[in-house]
Amino acid sequence: MIFPCIDLMDGKVVQLVQGREKALEADSPLEMLRRFSAFPEIQVIDLNAAMGTGSNGELVRLVAAQARVRVGGGVRSVDRAKALVGQGAYKVIVGTAAFSTGGINEPFLAELAAAIGRERVVIALDSKEGRIVVKGWREATRLTAEEVLGAL
């Protein structure tokens, strides 16, 4: 399955290369939705929330009102996940909080699944040089996607 992605930063649509270098910037998420209209589900990432530098909640709400969306970025608490569902997210993407120094953060994932429903939880396995990366691609864990897939 292919899920086109709209990344939001500072109120604009952007594309970052591995969480750092900006490769694209556009003003209108609605224009991106028009381009992606053939897809049944769109992924939306609030990069400000992921990096702890703010939120694009109003844009998330706007996009979620127009399309079926899975939303991520800064989902490090159950309250944040509930807020995204309240903004219209069909599914919630969790990256950083899904992992701890010892591996999978099973207590958090269980609490999250109980709060919003297991079927709404998507776990991001972003990787660089074979290792799962977290905190907006800024920290590598010791884990590989292959090591955690079975347990997830």
C-alpha positions as a Markdown table, in Angstrom:
| # | Residue | x | y | z |
|---|---|---|---|---|
| 1 | Met | 0.0 | 0.0 | 0.0 |
| 2 | Ile | 1.2 | 3.5 | -0.8 |
| 3 | Phe | 0.4 | 6.4 | 1.6 |
| 4 | Pro | 1.4 | 9.8 | 0.3 |
| 5 | Cys | 2.6 | 12.1 | 3.0 |
| 6 | Ile | 2.1 | 15.7 | 3.9 |
| 7 | Asp | 4.7 | 17.0 | 6.3 |
| 8 | Leu | 3.8 | 20.2 | 8.1 |
| 9 | Met | 6.3 | 22.7 | 9.6 |
| 10 | Asp | 5.8 | 26.3 | 10.6 |
| 11 | Gly | 2.3 | 26.3 | 9.0 |
| 12 | Lys | 3.6 | 25.1 | 5.6 |
| 13 | Val | 3.9 | 21.9 | 3.7 |
| 14 | Val | 7.6 | 20.8 | 3.6 |
| 15 | Gln | 9.7 | 17.9 | 2.8 |
| 16 | Leu | 12.8 | 17.3 | 4.9 |
| 17 | Val | 15.5 | 14.9 | 3.9 |
| 18 | Gln | 16.1 | 12.6 | 6.9 |
| 19 | Gly | 14.6 | 15.1 | 9.3 |
| 20 | Arg | 17.1 | 17.8 | 8.5 |
| 21 | Glu | 17.5 | 19.5 | 5.1 |
| 22 | Lys | 14.5 | 21.1 | 3.6 |
| 23 | Ala | 13.9 | 19.8 | 0.0 |
| 24 | Leu | 10.5 | 21.3 | -0.6 |
| 25 | Glu | 8.3 | 24.1 | 0.8 |
| 26 | Ala | 4.7 | 24.9 | -0.3 |
| 27 | Asp | 1.9 | 26.9 | 1.3 |
| 28 | Ser | -1.2 | 24.9 | 0.8 |
| 29 | Pro | -1.9 | 21.5 | 2.3 |
| 30 | Leu | -5.2 | 21.6 | 0.4 |
| 31 | Glu | -3.3 | 21.7 | -2.9 |
| 32 | Met | -1.4 | 18.6 | -1.8 |
| 33 | Leu | -4.7 | 16.9 | -0.9 |
| 34 | Arg | -5.9 | 17.7 | -4.4 |
| 35 | Arg | -2.8 | 16.1 | -5.8 |
| 36 | Phe | -3.3 | 13.0 | -3.6 |
| 37 | Ser | -7.1 | 12.7 | -4.1 |
| 38 | Ala | -6.7 | 9.3 | -5.8 |
| 39 | Phe | -5.4 | 7.8 | -2.6 |
| 40 | Pro | -7.8 | 6.5 | 0.0 |
| 41 | Glu | -5.7 | 7.5 | 2.9 |
| 42 | Ile | -3.1 | 10.3 | 3.5 |
| 43 | Gln | -0.3 | 10.4 | 6.0 |
| 44 | Val | 0.2 | 13.8 | 7.8 |
| 45 | Ile | 3.2 | 14.5 | 10.0 |
| 46 | Asp | 3.4 | 17.5 | 12.3 |
| 47 | Leu | 7.2 | 18.1 | 12.2 |
| 48 | Asn | 7.0 | 20.9 | 14.8 |
| 49 | Ala | 5.4 | 18.6 | 17.2 |
| 50 | Ala | 7.9 | 15.8 | 16.4 |
| 51 | Met | 10.8 | 18.1 | 17.1 |
| 52 | Gly | 9.2 | 19.8 | 20.1 |
| 53 | Thr | 9.1 | 23.2 | 18.5 |
| 54 | Gly | 5.3 | 23.8 | 18.4 |
| 55 | Ser | 2.3 | 22.4 | 16.6 |
| 56 | Asn | 0.4 | 22.6 | 13.4 |
| 57 | Gly | -2.9 | 21.5 | 15.0 |
| 58 | Glu | -5.1 | 23.7 | 13.0 |
| 59 | Leu | -3.7 | 22.5 | 9.7 |
| 60 | Val | -4.0 | 18.9 | 10.9 |
| 61 | Arg | -7.7 | 19.6 | 11.6 |
| 62 | Leu | -8.1 | 21.2 | 8.2 |
| 63 | Val | -6.6 | 18.3 | 6.3 |
| 64 | Ala | -8.4 | 15.7 | 8.5 |
| 65 | Ala | -11.7 | 17.4 | 7.7 |
| 66 | Gln | -11.0 | 16.8 | 3.9 |
| 67 | Ala | -9.5 | 13.3 | 3.8 |
| 68 | Arg | -9.0 | 10.1 | 5.8 |
| 69 | Val | -5.6 | 10.7 | 7.5 |
| 70 | Arg | -3.1 | 8.9 | 9.7 |
| 71 | Val | -1.3 | 11.5 | 11.7 |
| 72 | Gly | 1.9 | 11.5 | 13.6 |
| 73 | Gly | 4.5 | 13.9 | 15.1 |
| 74 | Gly | 5.2 | 14.3 | 18.8 |
| 75 | Val | 3.0 | 11.4 | 19.9 |
| 76 | Arg | 4.7 | 10.8 | 23.2 |
| 77 | Ser | 1.7 | 10.6 | 25.4 |
| 78 | Val | -1.8 | 9.1 | 25.3 |
| 79 | Asp | -3.2 | 12.6 | 25.7 |
| 80 | Arg | -1.4 | 13.7 | 22.4 |
| 81 | Ala | -2.9 | 10.7 | 20.6 |
| 82 | Lys | -6.4 | 11.4 | 21.9 |
| 83 | Ala | -6.0 | 15.1 | 20.8 |
| 84 | Leu | -5.1 | 13.9 | 17.3 |
| 85 | Val | -8.1 | 11.6 | 17.1 |
| 86 | Gly | -10.1 | 14.6 | 18.3 |
| 87 | Gln | -8.7 | 16.7 | 15.4 |
| 88 | Gly | -9.9 | 14.0 | 13.0 |
| 89 | Ala | -7.1 | 11.5 | 12.7 |
| 90 | Tyr | -8.3 | 8.1 | 11.6 |
| 91 | Lys | -5.1 | 6.5 | 12.8 |
| 92 | Val | -2.2 | 7.8 | 15.0 |
| 93 | Ile | 1.4 | 7.2 | 14.2 |
| 94 | Val | 3.9 | 6.7 | 17.0 |
| 95 | Gly | 7.6 | 6.7 | 16.6 |
| 96 | Thr | 9.9 | 7.8 | 19.4 |
| 97 | Ala | 7.6 | 6.8 | 22.3 |
| 98 | Ala | 7.2 | 3.3 | 20.9 |
| 99 | Phe | 10.8 | 2.6 | 21.9 |
| 100 | Ser | 12.8 | 2.8 | 25.1 |
| 101 | Thr | 16.5 | 2.2 | 25.8 |
| 102 | Gly | 15.7 | -1.4 | 26.4 |
| 103 | Gly | 13.7 | -2.0 | 23.3 |
| 104 | Ile | 9.9 | -1.7 | 22.6 |
| 105 | Asn | 8.0 | 0.5 | 25.1 |
| 106 | Glu | 5.3 | -2.1 | 25.6 |
| 107 | Pro | 3.6 | -0.4 | 28.6 |
| 108 | Phe | 3.1 | 2.8 | 26.6 |
| 109 | Leu | 1.9 | 1.0 | 23.5 |
| 110 | Ala | -0.6 | -1.1 | 25.6 |
| 111 | Glu | -1.9 | 2.1 | 27.3 |
| 112 | Leu | -2.2 | 3.8 | 23.9 |
| 113 | Ala | -4.1 | 0.9 | 22.4 |
| 114 | Ala | -6.5 | 0.8 | 25.3 |
| 115 | Ala | -7.1 | 4.5 | 25.0 |
| 116 | Ile | -7.7 | 4.9 | 21.3 |
| 117 | Gly | -8.1 | 1.4 | 20.0 |
| 118 | Arg | -5.4 | -0.9 | 18.7 |
| 119 | Glu | -6.7 | -0.6 | 15.2 |
| 120 | Arg | -5.8 | 3.2 | 15.3 |
| 121 | Val | -2.2 | 2.7 | 16.3 |
| 122 | Val | 0.5 | 2.8 | 13.6 |
| 123 | Ile | 4.2 | 2.4 | 14.7 |
| 124 | Ala | 6.8 | 4.2 | 12.6 |
| 125 | Leu | 10.0 | 2.3 | 12.0 |
| 126 | Asp | 12.1 | 5.1 | 10.5 |
| 127 | Ser | 15.6 | 3.9 | 10.0 |
| 128 | Lys | 19.0 | 5.1 | 9.0 |
| 129 | Glu | 22.0 | 2.9 | 8.4 |
| 130 | Gly | 20.0 | -0.1 | 9.5 |
| 131 | Arg | 19.0 | 1.4 | 12.9 |
| 132 | Ile | 15.6 | 2.7 | 14.0 |
| 133 | Val | 15.9 | 6.4 | 14.5 |
| 134 | Val | 13.8 | 8.6 | 16.8 |
| 135 | Lys | 13.3 | 12.2 | 17.9 |
| 136 | Gly | 12.8 | 13.5 | 14.4 |
| 137 | Trp | 15.6 | 11.4 | 12.9 |
| 138 | Arg | 18.1 | 12.9 | 15.4 |
| 139 | Glu | 18.9 | 9.8 | 17.5 |
| 140 | Ala | 19.6 | 6.2 | 16.5 |
| 141 | Thr | 18.6 | 3.4 | 18.7 |
| 142 | Arg | 20.4 | 0.1 | 18.9 |
| 143 | Leu | 17.4 | -1.6 | 17.3 |
| 144 | Thr | 16.7 | -2.7 | 13.8 |
| 145 | Ala | 13.3 | -2.9 | 12.2 |
| 146 | Glu | 13.9 | -6.6 | 11.6 |
| 147 | Glu | 14.5 | -7.2 | 15.3 |
| 148 | Val | 11.3 | -5.6 | 16.5 |
| 149 | Leu | 8.8 | -6.5 | 13.8 |
| 150 | Gly | 7.8 | -9.9 | 15.3 |
| 151 | Ala | 7.3 | -8.4 | 18.7 |
| 152 | Leu | 5.2 | -5.5 | 17.4 |
